[in-house]
Amino acid sequence: MIPLLVAMPDPVLLGVVGGALALAVLVGLLLAKGIRKAVEEKTDDLARRMQTLQMGSGVKPKTGDDGEGKAVAALQAEVKKLRESVDLLRDKTELRLQAISKAVESGVRAAPGTAAHSGPPAKAPAEDPAAKAALEAEKKELAAERERLAKEKQALKDELATTKKERDLLAKGRAGLDQEREQVARDRDQIAKERAAKPPPAAAAAAAPATPTAGAARPGPGPTTTSLRAAKPPEAAPTLRAPGAGGLDVEKREGILRVKVSYREVKKPEAQEMVDAIFSQTRTKEDRVLLDLSNTSYVNSSGLSAITKIALERDCRIVLTTDDVIKVMDLMGFLPLLQICATEAEALRAFAGAA
């Protein structure tokens, strides 16, 4: 019976179960009504018998007085037993109805599934090939999307690691730049102290001893004039240094000391060599120097200090084309103190214009 119920569609099954439940309730009601009717008939019969006995004797019987009293007592006891039987039967009927209702409800709950009954399992519906193919395609797309997201995640991790390395390098570069700024500040203070301690050229010329020159006036009548001027050291002979000999080409021509720097980087050793080479060939601020740094791509704080020292203590023109070096000079505050030219010809024109 249960397999037949499981095989039915859900609406039909619900209708059958509902009909069975209604039938069981109707049967229980009919049984209870019949039992109640029988009990009432039995009770009426006993009541009539008791009334007949009382009318025949003309007196109210007393329990235990005579035989009729015993008969009445027996009838009353029988009526009490019948009533108890009716009550017990009613309780049993109600219990049976409740059990039937629970059984019906359990059958309804278990009918849609296959594990609640012992009948053969229902056949699974046939799979649709198109739906199966669509499901497989969707699975492949999800797998590809998952792989793509994994690659993007790895790329983000690599980019984050690269950014961290660049940030560390930038922090180190900033620390080095701060150190160079401090060194430049110290060099600037040192240059200011040296300039303050050194007397100006006019004061040095006035303090120099007066010596008669070849063009001085001879003693004779009339007023005489004496030409006095400061002793000037003889001009150094032109010096030429071949490329690669220390990285500097030094040549003095047409009253201009031309220094071409071959170093790609100018640090402390190169800066000291450059200062020594220029200051050994010149003496005063009026001496003209053409410093060619067109081959230089990096200058540290020592190099900047040396270039600034040369520019402040000599009449200097600097040939410089590297934007990074010019930006560093501007950032450090040295650019306004320097006379930068793009080419050697421009520097020579600047000297000629100043003359």
Secondary structure, DSSP 8 states (H G I E B T S, - for coil): -HHHHHHS-HHHHHHHHHHHHHHHHHHHHHHHHHHHHHHHHHHHHHHHHHHHHHHHHSS---TTTSHHHHHHHHHHHHHHHHHHHHHHHHHHHHHHHHHHHHHHHHHHHHSSSSSSS-S---------HHHHHHHHHHHHHHHHHHHHHHHHHHHHHHHHHHHHHHHHHHHHHHHHHHHHHHHHHHHHHHHHHHHHHS--HHHHHHHS-----TT---S-SS--------------------TTSTTEEEEEETTEEEEEE--SEE-HHHHHHHHHHHHHH--STTSEEEEE-TT--EE-HHHHHHHHHHHHHSEEEEE---HHHHHHHHHHT-GGGS-EESSHHHHHHHHHHH-
